């Protein structure tokens, strides 16, 4: 943390993933009254509208040349569109234990791609602390296993989701010198808005509008969708894209493991779920792992000048 931008990048990555961690509670709330594809369509429609309001009010500026940038659109296709699709259907076919372990491999995939594509090579200690976090997540996932059977298709879908998340991280970092965090976020939500609405309309046909309207009859859906669209989408991805501009993707992606800790602790303090001493210790392991990845970074060669 040798300069202000690097510190802000670390802080933004942490804040974004804390927000993502709480989103699981609000997703459960929305799912109690609505369908997954309806939630995604409404979430990214509202998020995209908010970004356009900011744009019209002059809060952010955007160069429309990004529409001619294929790398930006590949990034936006990977996250949120393909990631959410593969994760959604993968989770339905895989137990919570195995799905938690697979999703925890995102930082590993980022490390490998970062070394090959960005030449931001992880140190030995970064690998070591990443493994510590993964062990913590794996054991917590096994403890909370829902007993569902694991289907090979679900495993494949979750692995593809991990690859999509890694591609997003790499391309967001790669484009950080050519585009602003807002421009990258705008492209992401444009793809999310168009893609999820098309899929939802194809899935539900004439029932699409009635399902959307019926969802808004429930106060818990309105409350949940506000958090998911405005806080967990617009705010979280804006600050995460800011983070990938100022710190390496290895550092930024390591904070994704914090999501597990936040989700577990939110279950305790918000949903009054119980937590054993071992689970608290495992959460501590995850936090130590994330700290280690960000503390033992190569001093110069891994930093973007």
Protein Blocks (a to p, Z undefined) as FASTA:
>chain_A
ZZfklmmmmmmmmmmmmmmmmmmmmmmmmmmmpcfklmmmmmmmmmmmmmmmmmmnomac
cdfklmmmmklmmmmmmpmklmmmmmmmmmmmccfklmmmmmmmmmmmmmmmmmmmnopa
cdfklmmmmmmmmmmmmmmmmmmpghiacdfklmmmmmmmmmmmmmmmmmmmmmmmmpcf
klmmmmmmmmmmmmmmmmmmmmnmmmmmmmmmmmmmpmklmmmmmmmmmmmmmmmmmmmm
mmmmmmcfklmmmmmmmmmmmmmmmmmmmnopacdfklmmmmmmmmmmmmmmmmmgcfkl
mpcZZ
